[in-house]
Amino acid sequence: MKIEVKYLRSFAIVTLIVFYQLSYGQNSFMLLDKAEKNVTKGKNEKALKQITEAETCGYCTCGLCVMQVNEKANLLRYEIYKRLGEHKLSRQSLDSIYTSNNTIDSLKVLSYQMEFGKEFLSNKIDSALIKSKITCDEHDCFVQIPLDEGGKEIRLKIGFVESFQIQKIESETDRIEKWREQFNQSNIYKMIKEG
């Protein structure tokens, strides 16, 4: 009888721990869903607090979960800052997403078009590409494309595979040339040119 009670207690404790983990695990995504609803209602400050809480609640124990929370949180931040006309903050939100893809790059270009104007970007991109620079930190590489002397520039995140390939090239001139060749064939370049 004592053995059965001991097993029953152990089972109850394990069940409570698992249940707690599962319900706590939903927390990040539930908070992001609430934040999304607040964004649609225009309650931006409340949504930003929920986004931060979702990122810091400590649920995610695997890389996939962390990446999903990171992407959704920063896309929501992008939407908030875009609505507020805070173009730089909206792009910083996109830069904070761990991965890079055409959708994220397209959102960045839309942000630049809203801030600088479609025609301005379309007219400046080809001459600006010649002056572009690549900078890398410990995680990511970015290309900076100066548009004028007044400090207007486009800053695009280079994808992980491309970053790895570019970092292998020793000459800065060759790095830029390699990136420029790829960029001129991209949908992002076409999007900028067509305005």
Z-matrix of the N, CA and C atoms (Angstrom, degrees):
N
C 1 1.435
C 2 1.536 1 111.35
N 3 1.362 2 117.23 1 -42.77
C 4 1.457 3 120.20 2 178.84
C 5 1.525 4 110.79 3 -63.93
N 6 1.306 5 116.86 4 -35.61
C 7 1.461 6 120.86 5 179.75
C 8 1.524 7 109.91 6 -64.87
N 9 1.351 8 116.89 7 -42.47
C 10 1.466 9 120.33 8 -179.59
C 11 1.530 10 110.87 9 -63.82
N 12 1.319 11 117.85 10 -41.03
C 13 1.461 12 121.84 11 178.96
C 14 1.525 13 109.46 12 -65.07
N 15 1.325 14 116.76 13 -40.60
C 16 1.458 15 121.42 14 179.34
C 17 1.529 16 110.19 15 -62.02
N 18 1.339 17 117.31 16 -45.20
C 19 1.458 18 121.29 17 178.14
C 20 1.525 19 111.17 18 -66.23
N 21 1.323 20 116.27 19 -39.13
C 22 1.455 21 120.95 20 179.49
C 23 1.533 22 110.53 21 -63.48
N 24 1.335 23 116.64 22 -42.51
C 25 1.466 24 120.81 23 176.83
C 26 1.528 25 110.74 24 -63.00
N 27 1.324 26 115.63 25 -45.85
C 28 1.469 27 119.77 26 179.27
C 29 1.520 28 110.67 27 -60.48
N 30 1.324 29 115.73 28 -43.35
C 31 1.458 30 120.59 29 179.08
C 32 1.530 31 110.36 30 -62.88
N 33 1.312 32 116.91 31 -42.23
C 34 1.465 33 121.41 32 -180.00
C 35 1.528 34 110.95 33 -64.30
N 36 1.312 35 117.51 34 -41.65
C 37 1.466 36 121.72 35 179.61
C 38 1.525 37 110.34 36 -65.62
N 39 1.332 38 116.50 37 -45.92
C 40 1.465 39 120.69 38 179.12
C 41 1.525 40 110.03 39 -62.30
N 42 1.333 41 116.69 40 -42.03
C 43 1.465 42 121.10 41 179.02
C 44 1.523 43 110.68 42 -62.07
N 45 1.323 44 117.31 43 -43.24
C 46 1.465 45 120.65 44 178.44
C 47 1.531 46 111.42 45 -63.67
N 48 1.312 47 116.79 46 -41.55
C 49 1.471 48 120.80 47 179.17
C 50 1.527 49 109.95 48 -63.10
N 51 1.331 50 116.81 49 -47.08
C 52 1.467 51 120.82 50 -179.93
C 53 1.533 52 109.85 51 -62.85
N 54 1.327 53 117.25 52 -45.40
C 55 1.456 54 121.20 53 179.51
C 56 1.530 55 110.51 54 -60.78
N 57 1.323 56 116.36 55 -43.58
C 58 1.461 57 120.82 56 178.73
C 59 1.525 58 110.56 57 -60.60
N 60 1.329 59 115.87 58 -45.79
C 61 1.467 60 120.01 59 179.63
C 62 1.521 61 111.57 60 -61.66
N 63 1.331 62 116.59 61 -43.43
C 64 1.459 63 120.26 62 -179.41
C 65 1.525 64 111.68 63 -66.08
N 66 1.306 65 117.16 64 -43.89
C 67 1.464 66 119.02 65 -179.31
C 68 1.520 67 110.52 66 -71.47
N 69 1.313 68 117.44 67 -36.85
C 70 1.456 69 121.36 68 177.45
C 71 1.520 70 109.56 69 -67.05
N 72 1.328 71 116.17 70 -34.87
C 73 1.455 72 122.32 71 179.92
C 74 1.510 73 112.65 72 -64.28
N 75 1.293 74 117.42 73 -32.46
C 76 1.457 75 121.09 74 177.24
C 77 1.520 76 110.80 75 -71.69
N 78 1.305 77 116.77 76 -18.79
C 79 1.445 78 122.12 77 -171.65
C 80 1.531 79 113.56 78 -56.24
N 81 1.326 80 118.47 79 -47.56
C 82 1.462 81 120.80 80 -179.22
C 83 1.513 82 110.85 81 -58.07
N 84 1.299 83 116.03 82 -48.00
C 85 1.458 84 120.17 83 -176.44
C 86 1.531 85 111.70 84 -71.87
N 87 1.329 86 116.64 85 -35.21
C 88 1.464 87 119.45 86 176.34
C 89 1.529 88 110.28 87 -65.68
N 90 1.318 89 116.84 88 -41.52
C 91 1.463 90 120.21 89 178.00
C 92 1.529 91 111.16 90 -63.41
N 93 1.326 92 116.79 91 -39.89
C 94 1.464 93 119.75 92 178.61
C 95 1.529 94 111.32 93 -67.56
N 96 1.338 95 116.55 94 -35.85
C 97 1.470 96 119.50 95 175.63
C 98 1.522 97 110.81 96 -64.28
N 99 1.337 98 116.40 97 -41.54
C 100 1.471 99 120.21 98 177.20
C 101 1.528 100 110.23 99 -64.67
N 102 1.318 101 115.97 100 -41.36
C 103 1.468 102 119.91 101 178.88
C 104 1.530 103 110.46 102 -61.81
N 105 1.319 104 116.03 103 -40.67
C 106 1.465 105 120.13 104 179.43
C 107 1.532 106 110.85 105 -61.62
N 108 1.316 107 116.58 106 -41.63
C 109 1.469 108 120.60 107 177.40
C 110 1.532 109 110.41 108 -63.63
N 111 1.323 110 116.49 109 -39.84
C 112 1.464 111 119.82 110 178.78
C 113 1.528 112 111.96 111 -67.62
N 114 1.322 113 116.59 112 -33.45
C 115 1.465 114 119.85 113 176.61
C 116 1.526 115 109.55 114 -62.89
N 117 1.329 116 116.78 115 -45.34
C 118 1.470 117 119.77 116 -179.79
C 119 1.526 118 111.69 117 -65.21
N 120 1.332 119 117.51 118 -26.87
C 121 1.464 120 121.65 119 177.93
C 122 1.524 121 111.96 120 -86.28
N 123 1.337 122 117.31 121 -5.15
C 124 1.458 123 120.70 122 -179.49
C 125 1.518 124 114.04 123 82.87
N 126 1.327 125 117.25 124 12.02
C 127 1.470 126 121.35 125 179.30
C 128 1.535 127 108.42 126 -90.80
N 129 1.326 128 114.68 127 72.49
C 130 1.461 129 121.10 128 -170.62
C 131 1.523 130 114.06 129 -67.75
N 132 1.330 131 117.76 130 -43.34
C 133 1.465 132 120.04 131 -179.06
C 134 1.523 133 111.27 132 -62.27
N 135 1.317 134 115.73 133 -43.69
C 136 1.465 135 120.19 134 178.53
C 137 1.533 136 110.05 135 -63.20
N 138 1.320 137 116.18 136 -42.16
C 139 1.466 138 120.63 137 179.57
C 140 1.532 139 110.74 138 -63.14
N 141 1.334 140 117.89 139 -42.58
C 142 1.470 141 120.62 140 179.70
C 143 1.525 142 111.33 141 -62.54
N 144 1.327 143 117.04 142 -38.85
C 145 1.469 144 119.99 143 177.27
C 146 1.527 145 110.74 144 -64.61
N 147 1.332 146 116.55 145 -41.62
C 148 1.469 147 119.98 146 179.42
C 149 1.524 148 111.16 147 -66.47
N 150 1.309 149 116.65 148 -36.43
C 151 1.469 150 120.52 149 178.26
C 152 1.521 151 109.82 150 -63.11
N 153 1.325 152 116.65 151 -48.16
C 154 1.464 153 120.98 152 179.08
C 155 1.520 154 110.84 153 -61.43
N 156 1.316 155 116.60 154 -41.48
C 157 1.465 156 120.93 155 178.66
C 158 1.532 157 110.82 156 -63.19
N 159 1.324 158 116.48 157 -40.60
C 160 1.468 159 120.41 158 179.17
C 161 1.526 160 111.35 159 -62.78
N 162 1.322 161 115.93 160 -37.34
C 163 1.466 162 120.17 161 -179.46
C 164 1.529 163 112.75 162 -74.05
N 165 1.315 164 116.68 163 -27.76
C 166 1.462 165 119.80 164 -173.46
C 167 1.519 166 114.33 165 -106.81
N 168 1.327 167 118.07 166 2.91
C 169 1.473 168 118.86 167 -175.44
C 170 1.527 169 112.35 168 -72.67
N 171 1.323 170 118.24 169 -12.61
C 172 1.450 171 120.80 170 172.04
C 173 1.510 172 116.42 171 82.63
N 174 1.318 173 117.41 172 14.76
C 175 1.466 174 118.72 173 -178.58
C 176 1.515 175 113.32 174 -70.60
N 177 1.285 176 116.56 175 -51.03
C 178 1.468 177 121.03 176 -168.47
C 179 1.524 178 112.28 177 -60.74
N 180 1.313 179 114.29 178 124.75
C 181 1.463 180 120.19 179 178.59
C 182 1.521 181 111.51 180 -116.21
N 183 1.337 182 116.86 181 -3.01
C 184 1.469 183 118.67 182 178.28
C 185 1.522 184 108.66 183 -127.42
N 186 1.307 185 115.08 184 158.30
C 187 1.457 186 121.05 185 -176.56
C 188 1.517 187 114.15 186 -61.20
N 189 1.324 188 117.24 187 -38.64
C 190 1.456 189 120.42 188 -178.52
C 191 1.530 190 110.77 189 -62.34
N 192 1.307 191 117.02 190 -44.87
C 193 1.467 192 121.80 191 178.90
C 194 1.527 193 110.17 192 -61.57
N 195 1.311 194 116.85 193 -45.85
C 196 1.462 195 121.43 194 179.93
C 197 1.531 196 109.81 195 -58.88
N 198 1.322 197 116.23 196 -44.32
C 199 1.465 198 120.30 197 -179.00
C 200 1.530 199 111.59 198 -66.37
N 201 1.331 200 117.07 199 -39.51
C 202 1.461 201 120.23 200 179.33
C 203 1.525 202 111.26 201 -65.64
N 204 1.325 203 116.62 202 -44.85
C 205 1.464 204 120.73 203 178.86
C 206 1.530 205 109.34 204 -64.32
N 207 1.317 206 117.22 205 -44.32
C 208 1.462 207 121.73 206 179.59
C 209 1.530 208 110.98 207 -58.65
N 210 1.309 209 117.11 208 -47.38
C 211 1.464 210 120.22 209 -177.06
C 212 1.531 211 111.31 210 -66.16
N 213 1.324 212 116.85 211 -48.48
C 214 1.469 213 119.38 212 -178.46
C 215 1.526 214 110.97 213 -64.19
N 216 1.324 215 117.18 214 -41.93
C 217 1.469 216 121.06 215 -179.45
C 218 1.527 217 110.67 216 -61.21
N 219 1.315 218 116.60 217 -45.45
C 220 1.461 219 119.16 218 -176.60
C 221 1.521 220 112.94 219 -76.46
N 222 1.329 221 118.08 220 -27.57
C 223 1.470 222 119.52 221 173.07
C 224 1.524 223 110.63 222 -68.93
N 225 1.336 224 116.74 223 -35.99
C 226 1.460 225 119.65 224 174.86
C 227 1.527 226 110.79 225 -66.06
N 228 1.330 227 117.02 226 -43.03
C 229 1.473 228 120.41 227 176.82
C 230 1.537 229 109.98 228 -59.56
N 231 1.327 230 115.86 229 -44.27
C 232 1.465 231 120.74 230 177.74
C 233 1.530 232 109.88 231 -53.95
N 234 1.318 233 116.15 232 -48.80
C 235 1.469 234 121.27 233 -177.93
C 236 1.532 235 110.98 234 -60.95
N 237 1.311 236 116.71 235 -43.30
C 238 1.469 237 120.64 236 179.21
C 239 1.528 238 110.53 237 -61.42
N 240 1.333 239 116.19 238 -51.71
C 241 1.461 240 119.90 239 -176.57
C 242 1.528 241 111.83 240 -67.41
N 243 1.325 242 116.95 241 -33.18
C 244 1.463 243 120.30 242 176.76
C 245 1.528 244 109.66 243 -62.67
N 246 1.324 245 116.44 244 -45.57
C 247 1.470 246 121.07 245 179.37
C 248 1.525 247 111.96 246 -63.09
N 249 1.332 248 116.53 247 -31.42
C 250 1.462 249 120.99 248 179.57
C 251 1.531 250 112.45 249 -84.07
N 252 1.341 251 116.51 250 -4.80
C 253 1.465 252 120.43 251 -178.42
C 254 1.515 253 113.18 252 76.91
N 255 1.324 254 116.65 253 16.99
C 256 1.472 255 122.39 254 179.20
C 257 1.531 256 108.35 255 -92.54
N 258 1.339 257 115.30 256 77.17
C 259 1.464 258 120.73 257 -172.19
C 260 1.528 259 113.29 258 -62.66
N 261 1.318 260 116.59 259 -41.44
C 262 1.472 261 119.90 260 -179.65
C 263 1.528 262 110.87 261 -63.16
N 264 1.337 263 116.99 262 -44.71
C 265 1.470 264 120.35 263 178.57
C 266 1.531 265 111.15 264 -66.20
N 267 1.319 266 117.05 265 -35.17
C 268 1.468 267 118.87 266 178.54
C 269 1.527 268 110.07 267 -64.47
N 270 1.330 269 116.74 268 -40.60
C 271 1.473 270 119.81 269 178.99
C 272 1.535 271 111.32 270 -70.95
N 273 1.328 272 117.45 271 -35.89
C 274 1.466 273 120.00 272 176.18
C 275 1.522 274 110.41 273 -61.47
N 276 1.316 275 116.46 274 -36.82
C 277 1.469 276 120.20 275 176.66
C 278 1.520 277 110.46 276 -61.68
N 279 1.321 278 116.14 277 -42.91
C 280 1.474 279 119.58 278 179.01
C 281 1.528 280 111.18 279 -66.87
N 282 1.338 281 116.63 280 -37.12
C 283 1.471 282 120.00 281 177.61
C 284 1.524 283 111.85 282 -65.66
N 285 1.321 284 117.17 283 -24.01
C 286 1.467 285 121.46 284 -179.36
C 287 1.527 286 113.10 285 -78.59
N 288 1.319 287 116.76 286 -9.85
C 289 1.469 288 120.02 287 177.02
C 290 1.517 289 107.85 288 -72.96
N 291 1.325 290 115.99 289 131.87
C 292 1.461 291 120.89 290 -173.25
C 293 1.520 292 113.20 291 -63.06
N 294 1.310 293 117.32 292 -31.53
C 295 1.456 294 120.13 293 -178.72
C 296 1.519 295 109.39 294 -106.91
N 297 1.313 296 115.71 295 163.56
C 298 1.458 297 120.88 296 176.54
C 299 1.520 298 107.54 297 -126.83
N 300 1.315 299 116.28 298 139.18
C 301 1.463 300 119.65 299 176.54
C 302 1.520 301 108.84 300 -153.58
N 303 1.325 302 116.54 301 175.99
C 304 1.459 303 120.82 302 -175.96
C 305 1.521 304 112.91 303 -62.13
N 306 1.326 305 117.69 304 -34.80
C 307 1.464 306 120.16 305 179.58
C 308 1.524 307 110.35 306 -63.16
N 309 1.316 308 116.69 307 -46.59
C 310 1.468 309 121.02 308 -179.91
C 311 1.523 310 110.30 309 -65.00
N 312 1.343 311 116.73 310 -43.03
C 313 1.468 312 120.08 311 177.74
C 314 1.531 313 111.20 312 -62.58
N 315 1.325 314 116.90 313 -38.44
C 316 1.469 315 120.70 314 178.37
C 317 1.523 316 110.95 315 -63.40
N 318 1.333 317 116.62 316 -40.78
C 319 1.465 318 120.36 317 177.51
C 320 1.531 319 110.62 318 -62.91
N 321 1.340 320 116.18 319 -39.06
C 322 1.467 321 119.51 320 178.45
C 323 1.521 322 110.43 321 -64.04
N 324 1.328 323 116.39 322 -44.16
C 325 1.468 324 119.61 323 179.79
C 326 1.528 325 110.05 324 -62.93
N 327 1.326 326 117.79 325 -41.48
C 328 1.466 327 120.30 326 176.83
C 329 1.527 328 110.96 327 -58.90
N 330 1.323 329 116.24 328 -39.34
C 331 1.461 330 120.74 329 178.31
C 332 1.528 331 110.59 330 -64.05
N 333 1.328 332 116.42 331 -44.83
C 334 1.471 333 119.46 332 177.23
C 335 1.529 334 110.77 333 -62.89
N 336 1.324 335 117.35 334 -40.34
C 337 1.466 336 120.65 335 179.38
C 338 1.525 337 110.88 336 -63.80
N 339 1.334 338 117.62 337 -39.59
C 340 1.461 339 120.65 338 178.20
C 341 1.531 340 110.97 339 -65.84
N 342 1.335 341 116.40 340 -37.64
C 343 1.463 342 119.85 341 -177.04
C 344 1.530 343 112.45 342 -78.96
N 345 1.332 344 117.73 343 -46.26
C 346 1.466 345 121.32 344 -172.75
C 347 1.526 346 113.52 345 -100.54
N 348 1.322 347 117.02 346 -19.64
C 349 1.461 348 121.19 347 -176.12
C 350 1.523 349 110.93 348 99.33
N 351 1.309 350 115.79 349 138.51
C 352 1.470 351 121.25 350 -177.85
C 353 1.524 352 111.89 351 -62.97
N 354 1.322 353 115.78 352 -44.38
C 355 1.465 354 119.83 353 -176.76
C 356 1.530 355 111.36 354 -65.35
N 357 1.335 356 116.63 355 -41.67
C 358 1.464 357 121.03 356 178.26
C 359 1.532 358 110.39 357 -57.40
N 360 1.341 359 116.14 358 -48.93
C 361 1.470 360 119.75 359 -179.63
C 362 1.515 361 111.29 360 -62.77
N 363 1.319 362 116.43 361 -46.16
C 364 1.462 363 120.81 362 -178.69
C 365 1.525 364 111.37 363 -58.65
N 366 1.328 365 116.40 364 -41.25
C 367 1.469 366 120.64 365 -178.65
C 368 1.523 367 113.05 366 -73.51
N 369 1.320 368 117.91 367 -29.74
C 370 1.471 369 121.72 368 -172.57
C 371 1.534 370 114.27 369 -93.91
N 372 1.320 371 118.55 370 -20.64
C 373 1.473 372 120.18 371 -166.93
C 374 1.526 373 113.32 372 -59.93
N 375 1.327 374 119.06 373 -44.52
C 376 1.466 375 119.91 374 -174.73
C 377 1.526 376 112.37 375 -65.32
N 378 1.325 377 117.23 376 -45.33
C 379 1.470 378 118.92 377 179.23
C 380 1.526 379 110.83 378 -70.71
N 381 1.316 380 116.79 379 -29.90
C 382 1.468 381 120.22 380 -179.23
C 383 1.523 382 112.13 381 -72.46
N 384 1.324 383 117.61 382 -31.38
C 385 1.473 384 120.63 383 -178.54
C 386 1.525 385 111.65 384 -59.32
N 387 1.306 386 117.49 385 -30.93
C 388 1.468 387 121.88 386 -179.10
C 389 1.533 388 110.32 387 -64.14
N 390 1.330 389 116.94 388 -30.82
C 391 1.465 390 121.71 389 -176.74
C 392 1.531 391 113.05 390 -97.11
N 393 1.316 392 117.29 391 8.55
C 394 1.471 393 119.86 392 -175.25
C 395 1.524 394 111.89 393 -69.88
N 396 1.338 395 114.80 394 155.53
C 397 1.468 396 122.11 395 179.44
C 398 1.519 397 108.87 396 -134.45
N 399 1.312 398 115.60 397 151.26
C 400 1.465 399 121.28 398 176.56
C 401 1.517 400 108.14 399 -111.95
N 402 1.332 401 115.51 400 130.34
C 403 1.465 402 121.29 401 174.58
C 404 1.524 403 108.09 402 -124.52
N 405 1.311 404 115.41 403 142.32
C 406 1.464 405 120.62 404 179.68
C 407 1.527 406 108.72 405 -128.18
N 408 1.339 407 114.99 406 140.57
C 409 1.450 408 119.56 407 169.96
C 410 1.529 409 106.38 408 -110.00
N 411 1.296 410 117.88 409 -163.03
C 412 1.462 411 118.98 410 -175.78
C 413 1.524 412 113.63 411 -69.61
N 414 1.345 413 118.02 412 -17.65
C 415 1.459 414 120.51 413 -176.94
C 416 1.523 415 114.04 414 -115.77
N 417 1.333 416 116.92 415 -37.52
C 418 1.458 417 120.54 416 -169.00
C 419 1.515 418 111.56 417 -134.19
N 420 1.345 419 113.88 418 159.85
C 421 1.454 420 120.82 419 170.18
C 422 1.528 421 108.08 420 -118.37
N 423 1.324 422 114.88 421 143.32
C 424 1.456 423 121.84 422 178.91
C 425 1.515 424 108.78 423 -129.42
N 426 1.324 425 115.24 424 148.64
C 427 1.455 426 119.99 425 171.36
C 428 1.522 427 106.77 426 -108.20
N 429 1.309 428 115.21 427 133.95
C 430 1.453 429 121.43 428 177.94
C 431 1.524 430 107.41 429 -110.67
N 432 1.334 431 115.22 430 123.77
C 433 1.459 432 121.54 431 -177.72
C 434 1.528 433 107.55 432 -115.66
N 435 1.347 434 117.28 433 102.57
C 436 1.474 435 119.35 434 -179.38
C 437 1.525 436 110.61 435 -72.57
N 438 1.332 437 116.37 436 129.47
C 439 1.471 438 120.47 437 -176.47
C 440 1.519 439 112.70 438 -96.43
N 441 1.333 440 117.15 439 -27.98
C 442 1.459 441 120.51 440 178.25
C 443 1.519 442 109.39 441 -158.42
N 444 1.304 443 115.15 442 177.76
C 445 1.466 444 120.97 443 -179.13
C 446 1.535 445 111.85 444 -74.72
N 447 1.316 446 117.35 445 -14.39
C 448 1.457 447 121.70 446 -176.43
C 449 1.520 448 114.42 447 -83.48
N 450 1.313 449 117.81 448 5.49
C 451 1.455 450 121.00 449 176.79
C 452 1.518 451 115.10 450 97.67
N 453 1.325 452 117.78 451 -1.50
C 454 1.468 453 119.29 452 175.97
C 455 1.515 454 108.44 453 -70.25
N 456 1.327 455 115.75 454 129.97
C 457 1.458 456 120.31 455 178.51
C 458 1.520 457 110.09 456 -151.42
N 459 1.306 458 114.11 457 158.56
C 460 1.458 459 121.71 458 171.98
C 461 1.515 460 106.22 459 -104.01
N 462 1.321 461 116.32 460 135.65
C 463 1.469 462 121.65 461 177.75
C 464 1.514 463 107.09 462 -126.34
N 465 1.332 464 115.93 463 113.87
C 466 1.456 465 121.47 464 -178.23
C 467 1.519 466 110.46 465 -116.59
N 468 1.318 467 114.73 466 140.39
C 469 1.461 468 121.03 467 177.30
C 470 1.529 469 107.87 468 -80.11
N 471 1.314 470 115.55 469 135.06
C 472 1.460 471 120.89 470 177.53
C 473 1.524 472 107.51 471 -92.48
N 474 1.314 473 116.76 472 133.42
C 475 1.461 474 121.26 473 -178.63
C 476 1.519 475 112.68 474 -56.11
N 477 1.322 476 116.25 475 159.46
C 478 1.464 477 122.56 476 -174.97
C 479 1.531 478 112.17 477 -57.47
N 480 1.304 479 117.10 478 -49.37
C 481 1.478 480 120.50 479 -177.66
C 482 1.518 481 109.89 480 -64.77
N 483 1.334 482 116.29 481 -46.07
C 484 1.459 483 120.11 482 178.99
C 485 1.526 484 111.38 483 -62.49
N 486 1.345 485 116.90 484 -39.61
C 487 1.470 486 120.92 485 177.72
C 488 1.513 487 110.93 486 -59.78
N 489 1.326 488 115.25 487 -44.30
C 490 1.461 489 120.36 488 179.99
C 491 1.526 490 110.58 489 -61.62
N 492 1.324 491 116.66 490 -44.62
C 493 1.467 492 120.74 491 179.77
C 494 1.523 493 111.15 492 -65.45
N 495 1.325 494 116.60 493 -42.11
C 496 1.463 495 120.89 494 -177.94
C 497 1.520 496 111.27 495 -67.32
N 498 1.322 497 117.38 496 -38.39
C 499 1.466 498 120.14 497 -179.05
C 500 1.528 499 111.68 498 -64.74
N 501 1.320 500 117.28 499 -23.42
C 502 1.470 501 121.06 500 178.53
C 503 1.529 502 111.79 501 -72.57
N 504 1.330 503 117.50 502 -23.70
C 505 1.462 504 121.77 503 -178.19
C 506 1.523 505 108.27 504 -80.67
N 507 1.305 506 116.38 505 124.35
C 508 1.468 507 120.34 506 -174.02
C 509 1.520 508 113.46 507 -77.39
N 510 1.305 509 117.99 508 -40.03
C 511 1.459 510 121.22 509 -176.66
C 512 1.526 511 110.76 510 -78.83
N 513 1.335 512 116.33 511 128.30
C 514 1.464 513 121.22 512 177.84
C 515 1.526 514 110.67 513 -60.21
N 516 1.316 515 117.02 514 -41.01
C 517 1.465 516 121.39 515 179.09
C 518 1.520 517 110.77 516 -61.34
N 519 1.334 518 117.04 517 -42.90
C 520 1.466 519 120.57 518 179.26
C 521 1.529 520 111.54 519 -68.23
N 522 1.336 521 116.94 520 -35.50
C 523 1.473 522 120.46 521 176.93
C 524 1.529 523 110.72 522 -60.30
N 525 1.341 524 114.41 523 -48.90
C 526 1.468 525 119.86 524 -179.27
C 527 1.523 526 110.57 525 -62.64
N 528 1.308 527 116.31 526 -42.83
C 529 1.465 528 120.19 527 -179.19
C 530 1.529 529 111.12 528 -62.57
N 531 1.317 530 116.83 529 -43.87
C 532 1.469 531 121.55 530 177.72
C 533 1.531 532 110.26 531 -60.18
N 534 1.347 533 116.25 532 -47.74
C 535 1.458 534 119.70 533 179.72
C 536 1.528 535 110.44 534 -63.02
N 537 1.339 536 117.77 535 -44.13
C 538 1.463 537 122.45 536 -177.47
C 539 1.529 538 111.28 537 -60.00
N 540 1.332 539 116.02 538 -41.24
C 541 1.476 540 120.00 539 177.73
C 542 1.527 541 110.58 540 -58.65
N 543 1.338 542 116.53 541 -45.44
C 544 1.459 543 120.65 542 179.96
C 545 1.528 544 110.94 543 -68.13
N 546 1.313 545 116.63 544 -42.23
C 547 1.458 546 121.27 545 -176.90
C 548 1.527 547 111.51 546 -64.46
N 549 1.337 548 117.28 547 -41.03
C 550 1.465 549 120.44 548 -178.98
C 551 1.523 550 112.67 549 -63.02
N 552 1.320 551 117.58 550 -19.16
C 553 1.464 552 121.96 551 178.06
C 554 1.526 553 112.51 552 -96.45
N 555 1.317 554 116.83 553 -2.29
C 556 1.462 555 120.81 554 -171.86
C 557 1.531 556 113.10 555 -84.95
N 558 1.317 557 115.15 556 159.92
C 559 1.465 558 121.45 557 174.52
C 560 1.523 559 111.17 558 -68.00
N 561 1.308 560 117.01 559 -27.59
C 562 1.464 561 120.75 560 179.80
C 563 1.527 562 109.60 561 -66.20
N 564 1.327 563 116.77 562 -43.68
C 565 1.463 564 120.83 563 177.01
C 566 1.524 565 109.80 564 -60.86
N 567 1.323 566 116.68 565 -45.31
C 568 1.469 567 120.67 566 179.24
C 569 1.522 568 110.86 567 -61.10
N 570 1.320 569 116.56 568 -39.92
C 571 1.458 570 121.63 569 179.19
C 572 1.538 571 110.53 570 -61.76
N 573 1.321 572 116.91 571 -41.92
C 574 1.461 573 121.14 572 179.49
C 575 1.532 574 109.83 573 -67.76
N 576 1.326 575 116.75 574 -46.39
C 577 1.476 576 121.11 575 -176.99
C 578 1.522 577 112.29 576 -64.53
N 579 1.327 578 116.33 577 -39.41
C 580 1.462 579 119.49 578 -176.74
C 581 1.519 580 111.59 579 -80.65
N 582 1.346 581 116.16 580 -18.79
C 583 1.459 582 120.83 581 177.81
C 584 1.475 583 110.01 582 64.60
